[in-house]
């Protein structure tokens, strides 16, 4: 009785959804950052076990939108949780329940036919007493909203604590089905999308204030370099990193281009193993003024 189905991870920004997705898959399929709202579109990660297959859908953090982009990201999440077999709500164990958590819990309470699993993330950052209190709070929150969690699981994606247990609990909740994806695949993300995300992840490191939300990356061209030995291939990747203002462009490039070179080096180290060959990475920085509020520019940037 093989089982296969979809489970989406929801929660407020920085709840640990992408880190947990990577831990469950066992490979990096979603970029991570300490910046809120890092995830901007749904990312599918595939978990294969003898008993079944999980298709994990990592979603953007639900938040109070301040831009058109923010509104669209919230819409993406709602569309996703309306069409999955299980909803996994991630709540950081090291932070008290807040209005954002209660808002999301209230929203998913309306999905009465869809089983819901609560996952307390980042348990490596709290002691047992604090964890017990948080578990009780999360359980009580669901009861107040008129539903019960199918499972309530504390995990640490960083240490791997109870990650396998969570998989063992999720697979029986999936419908009987043949595998939905070929065995061995870890994501259905196009290479261009994954590479653009890795460049954005590298660019997010060390920036502050509003700049993280203003960064978008588009891959313009990927072409295998001619004339290379068959045993030592190389691919040329041409990318454009967009920001919203000239002052942000200067920050991303850095003095004498130093910061942009650092971004390129870090991104290449992540991209090369994925493509299985050496990578020449060309990143240009351009300004797309106030693109988060411009529907036309957002479509051009893939939103």
Secondary structure, DSSP 8 states (H G I E B T S, - for coil): --EEEEEEEE-BTTSSHHHHHHHHHTS--S---SSTT---S-EEEEEEETTEEEEEEE---B---SSHHHHHHHHHHHHHHTT-SEEEEEEETTS---HHHHHHHHHHHT-TTSEEEEEEE-GGGS-HHHHHHHHHHHHHHHHHTT---SEEEE-BTTTTBTHHHHHHHHHTTS-B-S-SS-TT--B---HHHHHHHHHHHHHHTT--TTHHHH-EEEEEEEEE-TT--TTS-EEEEEEEEEESSHHHHHHHH-GGGHHHHHHHHHHHHHHHHHHTSEEEEEEEEEE-TTGGG-HHHHHHTT-
